[in-house]
Amino acid sequence: QSLLAYAITGEHVYMLVVRADTAVLLQAPKKGLADAVKALNAAVASRDADAYTRTAHQLHQLVFAPVAHLLTTQRLLIIPDGALHTVNFEALLDAPCTPADFRSHLLLQRYAIAYLLSATTAVQFSDLARERTKGVLAIAPGFTDELKQDYLARVQDSTLVDRQFLGLVRQPFAMSTAEGLGGSLSARVMVGGDASEQGFRAAANEYGILHLGTHAEMNATSPMYSRLVLSKDGKGADADADGYLHAYEIYELDLRAQLAVLTACETGIGKNVDGEGVRSLGYSFAYAGCPSLVMSLWSIDEKVSSEIITRFYEHLADGMPKHEALRQAKLDHLSTASDELALPYYWAGMVLVGDVSPVEVGTPWVTYVLWVATGAVLLFIALWWRKRK
């Protein structure tokens, strides 16, 4: 695979391409880059197809076209810098096109892309020399009316009621995705009131894949106070069990997972730190020892994201590298998506960061059942044939 690293200075954008046989450094003018990124992100968020196709090609010409001829492999690792941390290169367009035909010009069609937080952290995390655990932990509070009523019933002092928690939007698709992993990958499933902060803390270091389908709250000023929302017990006395898993709390964990999948909104957004990348909720999982992350760059659509993540796990179970599994899940979506659902707002929000090697998901119980059933049928046929003879 090829590596493409960016470095943005006062006047220029430097692009470093590293392949197995060579390394090339190119310089391009920085002028217009920030505006191009802003325009693309606005077009994606507003789902303006005309503006998207125009700005996606403009940004491609600025930051990708100069090195495209050097990228000769389908697998591509990208280390972004500055404003490029908010861009999913999969959604860039390699030719001028209309909203009717943009799908064939997506970089998603050309490359399986993964991102690295920075060159520094990439080296650090690749040096994690310890055995990774297996199994899947799937958490999704769901934020149903029943969960909120149960929380209210447990609060002893009405002045301490967390109104923000009560206002969180329900997530039925996140719950169904987590529950589905219980069957397809034999995951340990924690939904509703079981999806607590204490439960996650107690179990997190025992599993190889951590799936968290929940809400997230970003703190742009103090990224360490960004947080994932889990279920609440109503007591509120213990900071470790208040239902909010903050970035600084994740830093303190000792994770042994191969992969963390964070399907909450904007888990990849944070504060850019020179030499380290973006400090975000996703970054905190990496710092805690998780070498691979699936995280989001914007407020993602729950239903479509759940469908894509379900396909992603299916491809992982088939042994695909992580970035190829996520790419194929997105291509599966695009192959059947209507015009509106084909826009990158729906499928491009989630990206893979870190190590791309295949994961060991373990053998689902369904597979064991099929093996046993197949063996029983074969044995029955053998006995019947022998008796007949």
N, C-alpha and C positions, 0 to 999 in steps of 0.2 A: 504494500500500500504506500501511497505518497503522503507527505506531510506538507501542509501549507500554513505558514506562520506569518502573521501581520505585526507590524510595529508602526504606530502612527506618531509622527513628530509634529513640530510646529508648521512645517511647510510641505511635508512629504508623507506618503504611505510606502513603507518598505514591505515587499512580499518575498518571503524566503520559501523556495520549493526544495524539499529534500526527497530524493528517490534513492533506490538501492545503488544506482550507478553514478549519481551526480548530485550536486547542490547548486542552485542558482539563486542569486539575489537580484531583485529588480526594484527600481525606484519609480514612483508615479506621483503626480501632483495631488495634494490633499484637497485642493479647492473644490468645493461643492459636495464633499463626502458627507458631512454631517446633515446637510439639507436633504440629500438623496435618501439617507437612512430614515430621517424623520418623515419624509414624504411616503416612503414605502410602508413604514409601520402604520401611518395614519390610513393609508389605502387598505391595508389588510384589516385593520380594526373596524373600519367603516363598511367593509365588504363591498367596496366600489370596484367593480370588475375592470372598468376602463382605466381608472387611475392605477390600479394594481398592475395591469399588463404593461403600462407605460413606465412606471417607476421601477418595476422589477427588472426590466431590461436596462434601464439607465444605470442602476446600481451594478448590474452585472458588468457593464462596460467599464465602469470605474475600478472595480476591485477584483474581478475574476477574469475578464477577457485577456488582460496582459499576461496571465500565467497559464491560461487554458491549454495552450499547445504543449506545455511541459508536464501536464498531469495525464500520464499515459495509463494509469491503473484505475480500475473501477472503485476500489476502496480508497477513501480519502479521509485523512485526519486534519482538522483545522484548528489552529490556535488563533482566535480573534483578538482584537485589541480595541479599546475605546468604544465608540458607538457600535462597532461591528458585533459586540457581545449581544446585542438585541436583535440580530438578524439571523434567520434560518436560511442558510445558503441554498437549501433544497428548493426554496420557492423562487429563486432567481431564474430569469428567462434568458436563454442564450441567443434569442433572435427576436426581432420585432414581430408582434402577433396581435391577434384580436382576442377578446374574451371567449370566442367560440373555439379557438384552436390552441390555447396556451398550454394545455396539458402535455402535449408532445415536446414542448420546449423547456420544460422544467429541468433544473439540474438534478432533481430527484430521479429522473429517467436515466441519467448518465452515471451517477455516483451513489455509493453507499457512504454516507457522511457521518462522522462522529466528531465530537469536539473535545478539546483538552482545555482545562482551566488556564493553564500556562505551561511553558516548558519546564519551569521550576517544579511545580506541583506534579507534573507528569512523571518526572524522574523520581520524586519522592514516593509517589504512590506505587510506581512500578517496583520499588524496592521492598514493598511489604512482603516479607518472606515468612508467611505463616499459612497454615492449612485453612482453607475456607470451608465453612459449614454448608450443609445442603438443606433441602426443605424450603417451604414457602410459608411466610406469615402474611396474611391478608387482613387489613384493618379498614373498616369503613363505618363511621358512626351513623351516617344516614340522615341525622337531624330530623327525624320524624316528629310528628306531634306527640306521639307516645313518649319518645325520649325526653322531650322538653317538659311534658307534664310530670314525668317521673322526677326530673331534676327539681322542678318547682316544689314537689311534695317533700323533697328531702331538705330544702333550704329552711333553716330554723329562724333566720332573721330576714324578713322581707326586704330590708334596706340593702341587703347584700346580693340581691338577685342580679345576675349578669344579663342585662337586657340585650346586649349585643349577641350573646349566645342564642337567646330566644328568637332573634330576628334572622338567624342563618337560614338560607334556602335549603329545602330538602334535596337530597341526592339519591334518588332511587336507583339510578343506573350505576352509581358507584357501589351501592350495596349489592346489587345483583352481580356485578363483576367480581366482587370479593367472594360472594357465595359460590359463584361458578368455579372459581379457582379451587374451592374445596373438593369439587368432583374431578375436574380435569387434571389438577396437579397435586391432589391430596394435601392442599394447604390447610394450615390451622387458621380458621376464620374467626375474627373478632368483629362483630357488628353491633350496632345499637349501643346499649349500655356497657357491653363487654369491651368496646373499643376505647378503653381508657388509657390515660397516660401511664398509670401504674402498670397496667397490663402490658403495654408496649415496652416499657423499661425492663420488666421482668423477663420478657421473652425475646427481645430483639437480637441478643448475641447468640441465640441458638439456631438461627435460620440463615439460609444462604440467599434467599430473595425476600426483600421487605417491600410489600405493596401497601401504600397508604393512599386511599381514596377519600379525600376530605377537603375541607376549606383551608386556605392559608391566608395570613394577613401579613403584608409587607410593611417594613419600617425602613423607608429610604434613608432617613437621617441616621438611624442607629441600626444597621443590619442585624446585629446580634440579638435584637429584640423582635425580629420577624418570627412568626410562629405558625405552627400547624395546630388546628383545632381538633380536639378529641372529645369524648364524652366527659361529663362532669358529674361528680358524686354529690354535689350540693353542700358539702361541708366547707370547702374553700379555705381550710386552715393550713393545709400543707401545699407549699409551692410546687412540690413534685407530683401533686395529684390534682392540680387546679383545672385540668383539661386543656392547658395550653403548653405545647411542646416548643419551647423557644430555641432559636438557633444556638444560643450560648449553652443551653442544656444538652443539645445534640453533640456539641463539641466534646462534652465530658464523657460521652458514652464510649464503650470499647466494642465496636462492631466487628463481626467476622463474616459479614455477608459478601456475596459476590456481586449483588446488584440491589439497588434501591430504586423503586418506581414511585414517583411522587406525582400523582395525577391531580393535585390541587393547582389553583391558578397562580401563575407568576412565581413558581418556586425557583426559577433560574435567574430572577431579577434581583439585583442588589447593588452594592457599591463597588465600583471598579478600583482595584488596588494594583499599582504598577508592579509587574513581576509576579503577581499571584493570581490575577484574574478577578472575576466578580465574586465578592463575598455575599452569598445568598444562602437560603435554606439548603439548596443542593450542595453548596460548598461545604456546609457543616457536616453533612453525611460523609463526604469525601475525607474531610479532616478526621472524622471519627473512625476511619479505616475501611470505608466502602469504596472500592476502586472503580465502580461503574454506577452511573445514575441515569435515570430517565426523568427529566424535569421540564417545566413549561416556561415559555418566554412571554406569554400573555394570558389573559383570561380565556381559558379554553371552553369549548362546548362539551358539556358533560356526556351527552348521549353519544356523539360521534367519537369522542376520546375513549369512552368505555369500549366501543366496538373495535377501535384500532388497537387498544391495549390487549383486548382478548385475542385478536389475531396475532399480535406480537408474541404473546406467550405460546401460542400454538406453533409458531415458527421457531421459537427458542427450543421447545420440546423436540423439534425435528433436528436439532443440532446446529442451527444457523448461528454465525457470529451475531453479536447483539445489534450492531448497526445495520446489518443486512436484514435481520428479522424485523426491525422497526421500519426500514425502507419498504420491505415487501408488504407489511401490514398497511402502510399508506398507499402503496400501489393497488392493493386489493380494494381499498376504499374508493380510490379514484376510478377504478374500472367500472364501478356501478353507480357512482355518485351523480346526482342531478346537477344542473348548472350551478345552483346556489351552493350546494354542499361540496362542490369541487374547489371552491375558493380556499386559499391557504389558511384563512382564519380558522377553518374547521379541522384541518389535518396537520398543519405545519407547526402548531404551537409546541408540541412535545419533541424534544431532541435528546440524543444520547451523548453523554459526557463521560470520558474516561476510557477504561479498558474495554476492548471490543470482542475479546475471545468468547467462545460459546460458554454457556453456563451449564452446570450439572443440576438439573431440576429434580432429579430423583425419578423413580418410576411410579406413576399414578396408580392408585388402587384399581382403577378401571382396567388398566393393562394386566394387572395380576389376575383379575376376574376373567378376562378374556383368555389368558394363558390356561387357567384352570379349566374353563369351559371347553376350550379347544382340545386339551388333553383328555377330558372326559369323553368327548364325542369320538375322538380317535380310538380310545380304549374300547368304547362300546362297539364301534365298527369292527375292530379287530376281533373281539370276542364273538360277535355275530357271525363274522366270516368263518371263524374257526369252527363254530358250532355247526354252521351250514355244511362245511366240508365233511 
